[in-house]
Amino acid sequence: MTAIIVKSERCTGCGICSEVCPLRIITVDEERGPRVEPLREAFCIECGHCEACCPESALVLDIGGREAPQERVTTFSPDEIGFYMKNRRSVRHYKKEPVSREMIEAILDVARYAPSGGNGQPVEWLVVYDPAKVRTLAGLTVDWMRHESAKESPVMPAAFLRGLIDSWDRGNDPVCRGAPHLLVAHIPGGQGSGPIDALIALTYADLAAPAFGVGTCWAGFLSMAVPVWKPLREALALPEGRVYSYALMCGYPRFIPRRIPHRKPLRVNWQ
């Protein structure tokens, strides 16, 4: 049951909360202020636009688990945010020093605000914190590579797979790159927009991490193996009914980028 808590002494009856509501289920009248029509409460997706856009902080969406209000106190110039995002790098060399659980949770808390279809917020996380467990998962991925390389039509060129396997056998880690941690996003099985929602949340975490001094990299080989290699899925042991989406390697980078590298020119078609 969704309800709106109104601080009547602040409400000016401007109606902005009603206008920004995606489903237009909020009404405003002079006597009672804004409210959700009882017959339309079930349609509220609890997105919080009404609360976020109220210029007088007069409205609170009462959905439980209240957090301290966060007023917008700063903005970034296009140059600042552009530089930060362009400076983000895929980190493939990590220090052995662990990232604190508190810092990882702070990164994932930023990702909690990623957009999702219908504001369903279906993404949950498994943090593989133990470096030994990360290496075990990497080894299981290499087992999948051995299986694939023996097939007549492997998913990747057999010579490429053999190179990865040889690297592993020499003591390297071409799968998780020696990262001490893995951040695994998972979603409900059969959830319509869930796969996209998870990728957006992963991208939020990927972009937030450098602000904490943490490096990440998308775990592509592992993510190719999970759907088709049962031993790897069993080792991950996701909660029942949840489906693997993708994973990020996570740890402190050994090397710090000093400049933004070149990229292909921007290509845009206009219609």
Solvent accessible surface area in square Angstrom, and as a share of the most:
residue,aa,sasa,rsa
1,M,199,0.89
2,T,8,0.04
3,A,45,0.35
4,I,27,0.14
5,I,85,0.43
6,V,40,0.23
7,K,80,0.34
8,S,90,0.58
9,E,142,0.64
10,R,111,0.41
11,C,40,0.24
12,T,95,0.55
13,G,40,0.39
14,C,70,0.42
15,G,15,0.15
16,I,62,0.32
17,C,12,0.07
18,S,19,0.12
19,E,120,0.54
20,V,48,0.28
21,C,13,0.08
22,P,71,0.45
23,L,83,0.41
24,R,132,0.48
25,I,4,0.02
26,I,8,0.04
27,T,50,0.29
28,V,46,0.27
29,D,53,0.27
30,E,181,0.81
31,E,168,0.75
32,R,149,0.54
33,G,9,0.09
34,P,6,0.04
35,R,64,0.23
36,V,11,0.06
37,E,48,0.21
38,P,87,0.55
39,L,169,0.84
40,R,95,0.35
41,E,35,0.16
42,A,99,0.77
43,F,123,0.51
44,C,29,0.17
45,I,60,0.30
46,E,67,0.30
47,C,47,0.28
48,G,17,0.16
49,H,86,0.38
50,C,9,0.05
51,E,49,0.22
52,A,83,0.64
53,C,58,0.35
54,C,24,0.14
55,P,81,0.51
56,E,78,0.35
57,S,40,0.26
58,A,2,0.02
59,L,5,0.03
60,V,29,0.17
61,L,6,0.03
62,D,54,0.28
63,I,83,0.42
64,G,46,0.44
65,G,77,0.74
66,R,115,0.42
67,E,82,0.37
68,A,82,0.64
69,P,115,0.72
70,Q,151,0.67
71,E,116,0.52
72,R,203,0.74
73,V,132,0.76
74,T,84,0.49
75,T,88,0.51
76,F,138,0.57
77,S,47,0.30
78,P,114,0.72
79,D,119,0.62
80,E,98,0.44
81,I,74,0.38
82,G,22,0.21
83,F,127,0.53
84,Y,69,0.26
85,M,94,0.42
86,K,136,0.58
87,N,44,0.22
88,R,53,0.19
89,R,79,0.29
90,S,37,0.24
91,V,20,0.12
92,R,111,0.40
93,H,92,0.41
94,Y,15,0.06
95,K,95,0.40
96,K,190,0.81
97,E,97,0.44
98,P,75,0.47
99,V,0,0.00
100,S,49,0.32
101,R,154,0.56
102,E,131,0.59
103,M,57,0.25
104,I,3,0.02
105,E,119,0.53
106,A,38,0.30
107,I,0,0.00
108,L,18,0.09
109,D,63,0.33
110,V,63,0.36
111,A,3,0.02
112,R,114,0.41
113,Y,127,0.48
114,A,13,0.10
115,P,77,0.48
116,S,23,0.15
117,G,37,0.36
118,G,54,0.52
119,N,36,0.18
120,G,45,0.44
121,Q,104,0.46
122,P,12,0.08
123,V,29,0.17
124,E,87,0.39
125,W,56,0.19
126,L,50,0.25
127,V,51,0.29
128,V,9,0.05
129,Y,53,0.20
130,D,78,0.40
131,P,69,0.43
132,A,67,0.52
133,K,72,0.31
134,V,3,0.01
135,R,103,0.37
136,T,70,0.41
137,L,0,0.00
138,A,0,0.00
139,G,14,0.14
140,L,35,0.18
141,T,0,0.00
142,V,1,0.00
143,D,61,0.32
144,W,4,0.01
145,M,0,0.00
146,R,94,0.34
147,H,92,0.41
148,E,9,0.04
149,S,24,0.16
150,A,91,0.70
151,K,87,0.37
152,E,176,0.79
153,S,89,0.57
154,P,33,0.21
155,V,85,0.49
156,M,24,0.11
157,P,97,0.61
158,A,29,0.23
159,A,69,0.53
160,F,98,0.41
161,L,0,0.00
162,R,124,0.45
163,G,38,0.37
164,L,20,0.10
165,I,14,0.07
166,D,72,0.37
167,S,19,0.12
168,W,41,0.14
169,D,86,0.45
170,R,169,0.62
171,G,51,0.49
172,N,74,0.38
173,D,18,0.09
174,P,12,0.08
175,V,2,0.01
176,C,0,0.00
177,R,98,0.36
178,G,50,0.48
179,A,3,0.03
180,P,4,0.02
181,H,0,0.00
182,L,0,0.00
183,L,1,0.00
184,V,0,0.00
185,A,0,0.00
186,H,5,0.02
187,I,9,0.05
188,P,40,0.25
189,G,44,0.42
190,G,89,0.86
191,Q,57,0.25
192,G,76,0.73
193,S,41,0.26
194,G,0,0.00
195,P,68,0.43
196,I,107,0.54
197,D,5,0.03
198,A,0,0.00
199,L,70,0.35
200,I,55,0.28
201,A,4,0.03
202,L,0,0.00
203,T,55,0.32
204,Y,79,0.30
205,A,0,0.00
206,D,7,0.04
207,L,44,0.22
208,A,13,0.10
209,A,0,0.00
210,P,50,0.32
211,A,76,0.59
212,F,66,0.27
213,G,42,0.41
214,V,2,0.01
215,G,4,0.04
216,T,4,0.02
217,C,5,0.03
218,W,71,0.25
219,A,0,0.00
220,G,25,0.24
221,F,45,0.19
222,L,0,0.00
223,S,12,0.08
224,M,81,0.36
225,A,0,0.00
226,V,3,0.02
227,P,88,0.55
228,V,95,0.55
229,W,48,0.17
230,K,121,0.51
231,P,56,0.36
232,L,0,0.00
233,R,99,0.36
234,E,106,0.48
235,A,27,0.21
236,L,6,0.03
237,A,75,0.58
238,L,38,0.19
239,P,72,0.46
240,E,182,0.82
241,G,55,0.53
242,R,44,0.16
243,V,71,0.41
244,Y,26,0.10
245,S,24,0.15
246,Y,56,0.21
247,A,0,0.00
248,L,0,0.00
249,M,8,0.04
250,C,0,0.00
251,G,0,0.00
252,Y,42,0.16
253,P,16,0.10
254,R,126,0.46
255,F,123,0.51
256,I,96,0.49
257,P,52,0.33
258,R,186,0.68
259,R,180,0.66
260,I,65,0.33
261,P,52,0.33
262,H,175,0.78
263,R,178,0.65
264,K,159,0.68
265,P,109,0.68
266,L,160,0.80
267,R,177,0.64
268,V,78,0.45
269,N,147,0.75
270,W,220,0.77
271,Q,227,1.01
